[in-house]
């Protein structure tokens, strides 16, 4: 089933290093914000929806670094270390 997507918006805030994407699909407003800091060695992705239980996702990752580890921290966070 394909949902109609509307109100698509993208923004790149260079002052705060945040890339934002938002859109409406099936009557739900979704928003994704991404922040990356090379000095802090961190990438943060925040996904929100205007209606409860509207977000379902599966996250997998790979890295080229030897001895690295992908670890789940709680229900809403993971850490890559090594």
SULVEN-V312248 format. One record per residue. RES is the residue in three letters. PSI is psi in whole degrees, -180 to 180 (none if undefined). Layout:
# SULVEN-V312248
RES|PSI / RES|PSI
This chain:
# SULVEN-V312248
UNK|126 / UNK|133 / UNK|146 / UNK|128 / UNK|133 / UNK|173 / UNK|40 / UNK|133 / UNK|137 / UNK|146 / UNK|143 / UNK|108 / UNK|98 / UNK|-28 / UNK|-36 / UNK|0 / UNK|46 / UNK|127 / UNK|128 / UNK|138 / UNK|134 / UNK|154 / UNK|162 / UNK|130 / UNK|125 / UNK|30 / UNK|6 / UNK|133 / UNK|120 / UNK|146 / UNK|135 / UNK|126 / UNK|133 / UNK|129 / UNK|131 / UNK|133 / UNK|113 / UNK|-45 / UNK|-38 / UNK|-8 / UNK|53 / UNK|145 / UNK|129 / UNK|130 / UNK|121 / UNK|124 / UNK|127 / UNK|160 / UNK|152 / UNK|-14 / UNK|140 / UNK|149 / UNK|30 / UNK|-9 / UNK|123 / UNK|129 / UNK|157 / UNK|131 / UNK|128 / UNK|158 / UNK|154 / UNK|158 / UNK|151 / UNK|-7 / UNK|130 / UNK|149 / UNK|23 / UNK|159 / UNK|136 / UNK|121 / UNK|133 / UNK|134 / UNK|97 / UNK|-159 / UNK|-6 / UNK|23 / UNK|147 / UNK|157 / UNK|135 / UNK|125 / UNK|165 / UNK|none
